[in-house]
């Protein structure tokens, strides 16, 4: 602590004010220097190419990707299953650049726009699909061993539903979790689209006579 001298006149007052201002400046600089760096903003990276061996029977229109409140934030979640399996934690120095459902929706729409169609597939009506992100979490089974699990429920426009699940190895840090999540989404995307595109085409309802 800086002790201010007793003031015995104008010069003393000026010295006191000067030293007081210096003390405040040093305190502000110290506070700024003690702040932790801002978390790194992470996303799923550039969209990968569509697998050449899986053309779609018709176009798939992704309507939305929803999720529970637990998955709506930007924290990258992990669990120490080997030592504290009931605690769900998030990384301090890394965050998703947007809520994960938003990132997943953007990623899959980019994929589906690039998906090739079988001959005549463009003549078929598109199938609309909504997704519910059930879980995405990095599970540690040891200090350097972990895997990311992504679970999704897909609902087609005729009400048909199917659950999809993918697990990818994810190393020992947030970067590994992000890369594994991207790999899981990239693997699930074509699988979900192929399922939806293969559903029976709904015949339009005939209009009744008035």
N, C-alpha and C positions, 0 to 999 in steps of 0.2 A: 504494500500500500504506500502511495506517495503522500507524505504529510505536508500540508500547506503551511507556510510560515505565518506568524502573526503579523497582521498589517498595522503599520505605524504611520501611515500617510498615503498619499497618492501613489508613490512608487511601490509601496508595499501592496496596495490594492491591485496595481497592474501586474506585479509579480504573482500574486495569488491567482488572478484570473488566468494568466498565461499558464501557470502550472496546472490549474484546474482543467483548462482546455486540453492540455497535453495528456492528463490522466484519462480524460474521456476518450480521446483519440486512441490511446494505447489499449484501453479496454475494448473499444470497438474493433480494432485490428485483431486483438486476441480472440474475440468472439468469432470473427470471420475465419481466422485461421483454424479454429477448432471444429468448424462445420465439416461433416462428412461429404465426400463428393456425391453429386447427383447420381441416382441409379442409371445404369445403361438401359436404353430403350431397345427392346428386342422384338422382332417379328419372325415370320416363318420363311423369310428369304424369297428369292425369285421362284415362280412356279416352274415345276419340272415338266418335261415333255410327256404327252400322253402315251401310254404303252401301245406300240404299233399293232400288237396282236389282239387288242380288245376294242374293235369298232363297235359303236352302239347301234341298236336296232332302230332307235329314233332319238330325237333330241331330248335332253333332260333340262328342265327349268328349275333351278334351286330357288325356292321362294324365300326361305329364311333359315337361320340357325339360332335356336334358342338354347337356354341353359338355366340351371337353378341359380339362385342368388349367390351361392357359394362360388360359382364360376364366373360371375359377372365382373369381378374386379380385375386388376392388372397384375396381381401378385403371381409369381411363378412358384407353384406349390410343390412341396416335397414332404416325405414322411420317412423317419428313421425306423423302419420296420424291425431292425435288428435290436434296437435299444429302447425306443419309445414309440411303440406302434399306435398309440392313441392320440398323438399330437400331430396336427397338420400345420406345417410351417411354410413361410414364404422367404425367398431370398431377399437380403437387404440391399445388395448392390446391383440387382437386375430386376427389370419389370417388363411386362408385355407393353408394347407401344400402344395397344388398344385392348379392350376386353377380348378374351380369346374367341368367343363366338363370332365377333366381328372379323377377326383375322382368318378364322376358318371359313367363313362365308366368302370372303374376298378370294381366298386361295382356291376354293372349289369352283367358284364361278369362272375364274380364269382357266381352270382345267377344263370345265365343261364346254366352254366356248371353243377350245382347241380340239375337242374330241372328234375323231373321224366317225362317219356313219357308214353302215353297210349300204349296198346298192338299194336305192329306193327308200332309204330311211328318212330322207328329207321330205318325202311325201306323206309321212305319218304325222299325226298330231303329237306335239311335245307332251311329255308327262311332267306334271308339277310335283315337286318333292319338298317337304320341310324336314329339318333335322333338329333333334334335341341332343345337345352335348351332355351326356350323363356324368362323365368323369374324365379328367385328365390330370395325372399325378405322377410325380417321380418317386418311386419307392426304392429306398436304400436297403439292401440286404447285407451290406458291409461298408467299410470306410470308403472304398473306391468302386463298389459294385452297385449299380442301380439300373432300373428300367422304367420307362414311361408307358403307362397304359392309357389308351384313349378308347372310350366307349361312347357309341352314338346309336340313337334310335331314329330310323328313317320312316316317314309316313308319306305314302303316295296320295295323289288326289282322289283315289277311289277308297281311301281309308286303310289300305293294306299297310301293315307295319312289319319291320324287321330290325333286329338289333345287330350291330356290327361292333367288332372289338379288335384292337391291334395293340401289340406290345413291342417296344423297340428298346435295345440297350442304350443307356444314356450316360455312362461315365460317372463322374464324381462332382459335377458343378452345374451351374445354371446354363452355361453354354451347351453342355451335353443334353440337358433337359429340353432346350429349345430345338436343337437339331433332331432329337428323337421324336419330339412332337410333330415337327414338320414331316419327318419320314413316315410317321404313322398316318397323318392326314393324307399324304400323297399316295399311300397304299390303299387307304379306305376309299378315297374319292372314286377311282374307277370301279371298285367293287360295288359301291352303292349305286353308281350310275348304271352299271350293267344290269343290276337287279331291277331297278326302276324301269329301264327301257324295255326289259323283257316282259313286263306285266301286260296282260291283255289290253288292247285298245278299247277304251270306252266308246260305245256308239252314242252319238248325240241323241237326246230325247226328242221324239217327234212332238211337234206342237199340236195340241188338240184344236178341234174346230170350235169356233165361237158361235 
